[in-house]
């Protein structure tokens, strides 16, 4: 039981349901509540598929391609950092309107909400390491999948609540929140890169 609690806490921290809210606010700014809920559901579904894939075969895939997990973490956090910059600096109203016209709800749900928001590099690495696919333990894989589903279920409820927050604070408030949280997200991404580089240099 203690091991399961420890693993759940690790997954909660790396998936970071609270930290996902600003990404969701940025993605769904200007959308109706119904459209925002659709993006939330689709983002959760995509992230679920991605994380389950890494639970089952992520470690095997990286091993087959001879890619170190630390290298994967650096690459993923660079993507997360670039998205954080877009949150901080934003775009002109004209650019935003043009993007809305050519971007579907599913595309927004996939990037940046599902990847690298929910199924971020840290989450992918964590589900691989706590499962340890080198042993191919079905029991461990099942435990990890259940924990991921519980956390993503909680996150979905939080995203539904976020749509109400958007309705209250409006687009201007969402823009302020997005920029502030973008700076925090950039810091998280840089920290992930630094930690991965330490592992690489130590090796």
KOLDO-780761 format. One record per residue: residue number from 1; residue in one letter; z, x, y of N, C-alpha, C, O in turn. Coordinates in steps of 0.2 Angstrom, whole numbers, plus 5000, padded with zeros to 4 digits. Atoms other than C-alpha are relative to their C-alpha. Example, Ala and Ser with C-alpha at 12.3 -4.5 7.8 and 13.67 -1.06 7.14 Angstrom:
# residues 2
  drenro  drenkol    nZ    nX    nY   caZ   caX   caY    cZ    cX    cY    oZ    oX    oY
       1        A  5000  5004  4994  5039  5062  4978  5000  5004  5006  5003  5009  5005
       2        S  4999  4996  4994  5036  5068  4995  5003  4996  5005  5004  4999  5011
This chain:
# residues 203
  drenro  drenkol    nZ    nX    nY   caZ   caX   caY    cZ    cX    cY    oZ    oX    oY
       1        X  5000  5004  4994  5000  5000  5000  5000  5004  5006  4996  5003  5011
       2        X  5000  4996  4994  5004  5014  5012  4994  5003  5002  4992  5004  5007
       3        X  5007  4997  4999  4987  5022  5009  4996  4995  5003  4992  4997  5008
       4        X  5004  5005  4997  4979  5006  5013  5001  4998  5007  4996  4997  5011
       5        X  4998  5001  4993  4988  5003  5029  4998  5006  5004  4995  5005  5010
       6        X  5002  4994  4997  4984  5021  5034  4992  5000  5001  4990  5001  5007
       7        X  5007  5001  5000  4966  5018  5030  4997  4995  5005  4993  4996  5009
       8        X  5002  5005  4995  4965  5002  5040  5001  5002  5007  4997  5000  5011
       9        X  4999  4997  4993  4973  5010  5055  4994  5004  5002  4992  5004  5008
      10        X  5005  4995  4999  4960  5024  5054  4994  4996  5002  4990  4997  5007
      11        X  5006  5004  4999  4946  5011  5053  5000  4996  5007  4995  4995  5010
      12        X  4999  5004  4994  4953  5000  5067  4999  5005  5006  4996  5003  5011
      13        X  5001  4996  4994  4954  5015  5079  4993  5002  5001  4991  5003  5007
      14        X  5006  4997  4999  4937  5022  5075  4995  4994  5002  4990  4995  5006
      15        X  5004  5005  4998  4928  5005  5076  5002  4997  5007  4997  4995  5010
      16        X  4998  5001  4993  4938  5001  5091  4998  4993  5003  4994  4993  5007
      17        X  5002  5007  4998  4937  4982  5093  5000  4999  5008  4996  4996  5011
      18        X  4999  5001  4993  4944  4983  5111  4995  5004  5004  4992  5001  5009
      19        X  5005  4996  4997  4933  4997  5116  4993  4997  5000  4988  4999  5004
      20        X  5006  5003  5001  4918  4987  5110  4998  4995  5005  4993  4993  5007
      21        X  5001  5006  4995  4921  4973  5123  4996  5002  5006  4991  4998  5008
      22        X  5004  4998  4994  4914  4983  5138  4992  5000  4998  4988  4999  5003
      23        X  5007  5000  5003  4898  4986  5128  4997  4993  5000  4991  4992  5002
      24        X  5003  5007  5001  4896  4968  5124  5000  4996  5007  4995  4993  5008
      25        X  5000  5003  4994  4900  4963  5142  4993  5002  5004  4990  4999  5007
      26        X  5006  4997  4997  4886  4975  5148  4994  4997  4997  4989  4995  5001
      27        X  5006  5002  5004  4873  4969  5135  4999  4992  5002  4993  4990  5002
      28        X  5000  5007  4999  4877  4950  5138  5000  4998  5007  5001  4992  5009
      29        X  4999  5002  4993  4879  4950  5157  4994  4996  5002  4988  4998  5001
      30        X  5005  5004  4998  4869  4936  5164  4997  4995  4995  4993  4990  4997
      31        X  5002  5004  5005  4867  4927  5148  5004  4994  4999  5010  4994  5002
      32        X  4996  5006  5001  4873  4909  5143  5005  5002  4995  5004  5007  4991
      33        X  4995  4999  5005  4888  4908  5132  4998  4999  4993  4999  5003  4989
      34        X  5003  5001  5006  4878  4902  5118  4996  5006  4998  4996  5008  4992
      35        X  5004  4994  5001  4866  4916  5119  5004  5006  4999  5003  5011  4994
      36        X  4995  4994  5001  4881  4929  5120  5003  4999  4994  5004  5004  4990
      37        X  4997  5001  5006  4888  4921  5105  4995  5002  4994  4997  5005  4989
      38        X  5006  4998  5004  4871  4924  5096  5000  5007  4999  4999  5010  4994
      39        X  5000  4993  5000  4871  4942  5101  5006  5003  4996  5005  5008  4992
      40        X  4994  4998  5003  4889  4944  5095  4999  5000  4992  5001  5004  4989
      41        X  5000  5001  5007  4886  4937  5078  4995  5004  4997  4996  5008  4991
      42        X  5005  4995  5003  4870  4947  5075  5002  5007  5000  5001  5011  4996
      43        X  4997  4993  5000  4878  4963  5081  5005  5001  4995  5005  5006  4992
      44        X  4995  4999  5005  4892  4960  5069  4997  5001  4993  4999  5005  4989
      45        X  5004  5000  5006  4880  4957  5055  4997  5006  4999  4997  5009  4993
      46        X  5003  4994  5001  4870  4972  5058  5005  5006  4999  5004  5010  4995
      47        X  4995  4995  5001  4885  4983  5060  5003  5000  4993  5005  5005  4990
      48        X  4997  5001  5007  4892  4976  5043  4995  5003  4995  4998  5007  4991
      49        X  5005  4997  5005  4876  4981  5034  5000  5007  5001  5000  5011  4995
      50        X  5000  4993  4999  4876  4998  5042  5006  5003  4997  5006  5008  4993
      51        X  4994  4997  5002  4894  5002  5038  5001  4999  4992  5003  5004  4989
      52        X  5000  5001  5007  4893  4995  5020  4995  5005  4997  4997  5008  4992
      53        X  5004  4995  5003  4878  5006  5017  5003  5007  5000  5002  5011  4995
      54        X  4997  4994  5000  4888  5021  5023  5006  5001  4995  5007  5006  4993
      55        X  4995  5000  5005  4902  5016  5012  4997  5002  4993  5000  5006  4989
      56        X  5003  5000  5006  4891  5015  4997  4996  5007  4999  4997  5010  4994
      57        X  5004  4995  5001  4879  5029  5000  4999  5005  5005  4995  5010  5005
      58        X  5001  4996  4995  4881  5038  5016  5001  5007  4999  4997  5011  5001
      59        X  4998  4993  5002  4889  5054  5009  4995  5003  4996  4993  5008  4997
      60        X  5005  4997  5004  4876  5055  4996  4993  5001  5004  4990  5006  5002
      61        X  5006  4999  4996  4862  5053  5008  5000  5006  5005  4995  5010  5004
      62        X  4999  4994  4996  4868  5066  5020  5000  5006  4996  4997  5011  4998
      63        X  5000  4994  5005  4871  5078  5005  4993  5001  4998  4991  5007  4997
      64        X  5007  4999  5002  4853  5075  4999  4996  5003  5005  4991  5007  5003
      65        X  5004  4997  4994  4846  5079  5016  5003  5007  5002  5001  5010  5007
      66        X  4997  4994  4998  4858  5094  5017  5002  5000  5008  5001  5005  5011
      67        X  4998  5000  4994  4865  5088  5033  5008  5000  5000  5011  4996  4997
      68        X  4993  5000  4999  4883  5092  5038  5003  4994  5004  5000  4992  5008
      69        X  4997  5006  4997  4894  5077  5043  5002  5002  5007  5001  4997  5011
      70        X  4999  4998  4993  4899  5087  5059  4994  4999  5004  4994  4998  5010
      71        X  5007  5001  4996  4881  5088  5064  4998  4993  5001  4996  4991  5007
      72        X  5001  5007  4999  4879  5070  5061  5004  4997  5006  5002  4993  5010
      73        X  4995  5003  4995  4894  5066  5072  4998  5003  5007  4998  4999  5012
      74        X  5003  4998  4994  4887  5077  5086  4994  4996  5003  4994  4994  5008
      75        X  5006  5004  4998  4870  5068  5086  5002  4993  5002  5000  4990  5007
      76        X  4999  5007  4999  4878  5051  5085  5004  4999  5007  5003  4994  5011
      77        X  4997  5000  4993  4890  5055  5100  4996  5001  5006  4998  4999  5011
      78        X  5005  4999  4995  4876  5061  5110  4997  4994  5002  4996  4992  5008
      79        X  5003  5007  4999  4868  5044  5108  5005  4996  5004  5003  4992  5009
      80        X  4995  5004  4997  4884  5036  5113  5001  5002  5007  5002  4998  5011
      81        X  4999  4997  4993  4886  5047  5128  4994  4998  5005  4995  4996  5011
      82        X  5006  5002  4996  4868  5043  5134  5001  4992  5002  4999  4990  5008
      83        X  4999  5007  4998  4872  5024  5133  5006  4999  5005  5005  4995  5010
      84        X  4994  5000  4995  4889  5027  5142  4997  5001  5007  4999  4998  5012
      85        X  5002  4998  4993  4879  5035  5157  4996  4994  5002  4996  4992  5008
      86        X  5003  5006  4998  4868  5019  5157  5004  4995  5003  5003  4991  5007
      87        X  4995  5004  4998  4883  5009  5159  5003  5002  5007  5004  4997  5011
      88        X  4997  4997  4994  4890  5020  5173  4995  4999  5006  4997  4996  5011
      89        X  5005  5000  4994  4874  5021  5184  4996  4993  5001  4994  4992  5006
      90        X  5004  5007  5000  4866  5004  5179  4993  5001  5002  4990  5006  5003
      91        X  5007  5000  4998  4849  4999  5185  5000  4995  5006  5004  4991  5007
      92        X  5001  5005  4995  4842  4989  5199  4999  4993  4997  4998  4993  4992
      93        X  5001  5007  5003  4841  4970  5198  4993  4999  4998  4992  4996  4993
      94        X  5007  5001  5003  4822  4971  5196  4999  5003  4993  4996  5000  4989
      95        X  5001  4997  5006  4823  4983  5182  5004  4996  4994  5002  4995  4989
      96        X  4996  5004  5004  4837  4972  5174  4996  4994  4998  4996  4992  4992
      97        X  5004  5006  5001  4826  4956  5176  4994  5002  4995  4993  4998  4991
      98        X  5006  4998  5004  4811  4965  5168  5002  5001  4993  4998  4999  4988
      99        X  4998  4999  5007  4821  4971  5153  5002  4994  4997  5001  4993  4991
     100        X  4998  5006  5003  4828  4954  5150  4994  4996  4997  4994  4993  4992
     101        X  5006  5004  5002  4810  4947  5149  4997  5003  4994  4994  4999  4990
     102        X  5003  4997  5005  4805  4959  5136  5005  5003  4994  5003  5006  4989
     103        X  4995  4999  5005  4821  4961  5126  5003  4994  4997  5005  4990  5000
     104        X  4997  5006  5004  4826  4949  5112  5007  5001  4999  5010  5006  5000
     105        X  4992  5000  5001  4844  4944  5108  5001  5005  4994  5006  5008  4994
     106        X  4999  4996  5006  4842  4953  5091  4999  5008  5002  5003  5012  5000
     107        X  5001  4993  4997  4836  4969  5100  5006  5003  5003  5009  5008  5002
     108        X  4994  4998  4996  4851  4969  5111  5006  5000  4995  5011  5005  4996
     109        X  4995  5000  5005  4862  4965  5096  5000  5007  4996  5006  5009  4994
     110        X  5000  4994  5003  4856  4980  5087  5002  5006  5004  5006  5010  5002
     111        X  4998  4995  4996  4856  4992  5101  5002  4998  5007  4997  4994  5010
     112        X  4995  4995  5002  4868  4996  5109  5006  4997  4997  5011  5001  4995
     113        X  4993  5003  5002  4881  4983  5102  5001  5002  4993  5007  5005  4992
     114        X  4999  4998  5007  4879  4986  5083  5000  5008  4999  5005  5011  4996
     115        X  5001  4993  5000  4873  5004  5085  4999  5003  5007  4993  5001  5009
     116        X  4994  4996  5003  4881  5015  5092  5007  4997  5002  5012  5000  5002
     117        X  4994  5003  4998  4894  5002  5098  5005  4999  4995  5010  5002  4995
     118        X  4996  5001  5005  4902  4995  5083  5000  5005  4994  5005  5008  4993
     119        X  5001  4995  5005  4895  5006  5069  4998  5006  5003  4993  5009  5003
     120        X  5000  4994  4997  4898  5021  5079  5000  5006  4995  5002  5005  4990
     121        X  5000  4994  5005  4897  5039  5072  5007  5001  4997  5007  5003  4991
     122        X  4993  4999  5003  4916  5040  5070  5001  4995  4994  5004  4996  4989
     123        X  4999  5005  5005  4916  5023  5060  4996  5002  4994  4998  5001  4988
     124        X  5005  4998  5006  4901  5029  5049  5004  5006  4996  5004  5006  4990
     125        X  4997  4994  5004  4910  5046  5045  5007  4998  4997  5008  5000  4991
     126        X  4994  5002  5003  4927  5037  5042  4999  4996  4994  5003  4998  4989
     127        X  5001  5004  5007  4920  5025  5029  4998  5004  4995  4999  5003  4989
     128        X  5002  4996  5006  4912  5039  5020  5006  5005  4998  5007  5006  4992
     129        X  4995  4995  5002  4927  5051  5020  5006  4996  4997  5009  4999  4992
     130        X  4995  5003  5004  4940  5038  5015  4998  4997  4993  5002  4996  4989
     131        X  5003  5002  5006  4929  5032  5001  4999  5006  4995  5000  5005  4989
     132        X  5001  4994  5004  4924  5049  4995  4995  4998  4994  4997  4997  4988
     133        X  5005  5002  5005  4907  5044  4986  4999  5005  4995  4995  5004  4990
     134        X  5001  4995  5006  4907  5060  4976  5004  4998  4994  5002  5000  4988
     135        X  4997  5002  5006  4919  5051  4964  4997  4993  4998  4998  4991  4992
     136        X  5003  5006  5001  4909  5035  4965  5005  4995  4997  5004  4991  4992
     137        X  4995  5005  5002  4924  5024  4964  4999  4993  5003  4999  4992  5009
     138        X  5001  5007  4998  4920  5006  4964  5006  4997  5004  5005  4993  5008
     139        X  4994  5003  4997  4938  5001  4968  5001  5002  5007  5003  4998  5011
     140        X  4999  4998  4993  4939  5012  4983  4995  4998  5005  4996  4996  5010
     141        X  5006  5003  4996  4922  5006  4989  5002  4993  5002  5001  4991  5008
     142        X  4998  5007  4999  4928  4988  4987  5006  4999  5006  5005  4995  5010
     143        X  4995  5000  4995  4944  4992  4997  4998  5001  5007  5000  4998  5011
     144        X  5002  4998  4993  4935  5000  5011  4996  4994  5003  4996  4993  5009
     145        X  5004  5005  4998  4922  4986  5012  5005  4994  5003  5003  4991  5008
     146        X  4996  5005  4998  4936  4973  5013  5003  5001  5007  5004  4997  5011
     147        X  4997  4998  4993  4945  4982  5027  4995  5000  5006  4997  4997  5011
     148        X  5005  5000  4994  4929  4984  5037  4998  4992  5001  4998  4991  5007
     149        X  5002  5007  4999  4925  4965  5035  5006  4997  5004  5005  4993  5008
     150        X  4994  5002  4996  4943  4961  5041  5000  5002  5007  5001  4998  5012
     151        X  5001  4997  4993  4941  4972  5056  4995  4997  5004  4995  4995  5010
     152        X  5006  5003  4997  4924  4965  5060  5001  4993  5002  4998  4990  5007
     153        X  4999  5007  4999  4930  4947  5058  5004  5000  5007  5003  4995  5011
     154        X  4995  5000  4994  4944  4951  5071  4996  5001  5007  4996  4998  5012
     155        X  5004  4998  4995  4931  4959  5082  4995  4994  5003  4994  4993  5009
     156        X  5005  5006  4998  4919  4944  5082  5004  4995  5004  5002  4992  5009
     157        X  4995  5005  4996  4934  4933  5088  5001  5002  5007  5001  4999  5012
     158        X  4999  4997  4994  4937  4945  5102  4993  4999  5004  4993  4998  5010
     159        X  5006  5000  4996  4918  4945  5107  4999  4993  5002  4996  4992  5007
     160        X  5001  5007  4998  4918  4926  5107  5004  4999  5006  5002  4995  5011
     161        X  4995  5001  4994  4933  4927  5119  4997  5003  5006  4998  5001  5012
     162        X  5003  4996  4994  4923  4940  5130  4995  4996  5003  4995  4996  5010
     163        X  5005  5004  4997  4910  4927  5133  5003  4995  5006  5000  4994  5011
     164        X  4996  5004  4995  4923  4916  5142  5002  5005  5006  5003  5002  5011
     165        X  4998  4996  4994  4929  4931  5152  4994  5001  5004  4995  5001  5011
     166        X  5006  4999  4996  4911  4934  5158  4999  4994  5005  4998  4994  5010
     167        X  5000  5006  4996  4911  4916  5164  5005  4999  5005  5003  4996  5011
     168        X  4994  5001  4994  4927  4918  5174  4998  5006  5005  4999  5004  5011
     169        X  5001  4995  4995  4923  4935  5182  4993  5001  5003  4992  5004  5008
     170        X  5007  5000  4998  4904  4933  5184  4997  5006  4999  5000  5011  4996
     171        X  5004  4994  5001  4891  4946  5184  5002  5006  5004  5002  5011  5002
     172        X  4997  4994  4996  4899  4956  5198  5006  5003  4997  5006  5009  4997
     173        X  4994  4998  5004  4915  4957  5189  4998  5004  4994  5001  5009  4992
     174        X  5002  4996  5006  4906  4962  5173  4997  5006  5002  4998  5011  4998
     175        X  5003  4994  4998  4897  4975  5182  5005  5006  5002  5004  5011  5000
     176        X  4994  4995  4998  4913  4983  5189  5003  5002  4993  5004  5008  4992
     177        X  4997  4999  5007  4921  4982  5171  4995  5005  4996  4998  5010  4993
     178        X  5005  4996  5004  4905  4990  5163  5000  5007  5003  5000  5011  4999
     179        X  5000  4993  4997  4905  5005  5175  5006  5004  4998  5006  5009  4997
     180        X  4994  4997  5001  4923  5008  5173  5001  5002  4993  5003  5008  4991
     181        X  4999  4998  5007  4923  5007  5154  4994  5004  4998  4995  5008  4993
     182        X  5005  4995  5002  4907  5017  5153  5002  5007  5001  5000  5011  4997
     183        X  4997  4994  4999  4916  5031  5160  5005  5002  4995  5005  5008  4992
     184        X  4996  4999  5006  4929  5029  5147  4996  5002  4994  4998  5006  4990
     185        X  5004  4999  5006  4916  5028  5134  4997  5007  5000  4996  5010  4994
     186        X  5003  4993  4999  4908  5044  5140  5005  5005  4998  5003  5010  4995
     187        X  4995  4995  5002  4924  5053  5138  5002  5000  4993  5003  5005  4990
     188        X  4999  5001  5008  4926  5046  5120  4995  5004  4997  4996  5007  4992
     189        X  5005  4997  5003  4909  5052  5116  5000  5008  5001  4999  5012  4996
     190        X  4999  4992  4999  4912  5070  5124  5006  5002  4995  5005  5008  4992
     191        X  4995  4998  5004  4928  5071  5114  4998  5000  4993  5000  5005  4989
     192        X  5003  4999  5007  4919  5067  5098  4996  5006  4999  4996  5009  4994
     193        X  5005  4994  5001  4906  5080  5101  5005  5007  5000  5003  5011  4996
     194        X  4996  4994  5000  4920  5093  5105  5004  5001  4994  5004  5007  4991
     195        X  4996  4999  5007  4930  5089  5089  4995  5002  4995  4997  5006  4991
     196        X  5005  4998  5005  4914  5091  5079  4998  5007  5001  4997  5010  4996
     197        X  5002  4993  4999  4909  5107  5087  5006  5005  4998  5004  5010  4995
     198        X  4994  4996  5003  4927  5114  5083  4999  5001  4993  5000  5006  4990
     199        X  5000  4999  5007  4924  5110  5065  4994  5004  4998  4995  5009  4993
     200        X  5005  4996  5002  4907  5118  5065  5001  5008  5002  5000  5012  4997
     201        X  4998  4993  4998  4913  5134  5074  5005  5003  4995  5005  5009  4994
     202        X  4995  4997  5004  4928  5135  5063  4998  5001  4993  5000  5006  4989
     203        X  5003  4999  5007  4917  5134  5047  4996  5006  5000  4993  5008  4995
